[in-house]
Amino acid sequence: MLEGLCLASDKGFRKLELECDNGLLVETIIAGGAVDRRITTLRLLHSMLIRPWEVRVRHIPRAQNTVAEQLIKFVSPKLMRFNLMEDPPLSIRELLMVESNLF
C-alpha cells in the first residue's frame, strides 16, 4: 500500500481509491491509529495519507479480489518490486468490467 501511495504521488494523482484485503490495517488507518504506532510503515502510511489529496481506503475481502489475484499471475515471483500497468492485459480489463458491474 505504501509503495502504491508513493507511486501515485510521483505520478501526480490527486484522487485515489485504495482497496486492501487486510481488515486490521484498513481499520487502523481509518481510525487514525497509524500515527500513534511505533511501526515505521504505519507512520509512513499516515504521512502519505495526510497529504493534500483525496484518498478513500476500504477493505475488500480476499475472496472478492479476483483482479489482484489475476495480476499476481502476470508478475514474476523473482521480481520483488512494484509494477505499474498503465495498459492492463485484456483478461484483467474483462475482470475489471465484471467487478464494476457487480458493484
C-alpha positions, -999 to +999 in steps of 0.1 A: +000+000+000+028+024+009+046+018-025+013+024-043+008+057-025+044+068-033+039+059-070+006+077-071+022+108-056+051+106-081+026+103-110+007+133-097-026+116-089-048+137-066-078+112-061-072+077-050-092+047-040-072+021-021-085-014-016-068-037+009-076-072+020-061-066+054-091-056+075-070-047+106-047-024+085-077-006+070-093-002+104-061+012+119-058+037+090-094+048+091-094+052+129-063+074+127-043+049+148-014+048+123+001+080+136+004+066+172+021+033+162+057+026+167+057+006+134+076+028+109+055+016+079+023+027+096+037+062+104+049+065+067+014+055+056-001+082+078+023+108+064+013+099+029-025+099+037-024+134+052-011+150+020-034+174+001-052+148-019-084+128-017-078+092-006-106+066+001-095+035+018-117+004+020-115-032+029-121-058+003-123-095+012-096-115-004-122-138-019-136-109-039-102-096-050-101-115-083-083-087-102-054-087-078-052-124-078-051-124-116-024-096-116-002-118-094+000-143-123+015-116-146+043-107-122+074-130-119+078-141-083+115-133-087+107-096-091+102-082-057+091-047-068+060-027-075+049-026-111+026-002-128+004-015-157-009+015-175-025-007-201-035-040-184-039-072-203-073-080-218-081-106-192-076-080-165-097-055-183-125-080-186-123-088-149-125-051-140-156-048-162-172-077-145-164-064-110-176-029-118-209-043-129-213-063-097-208-033-075 
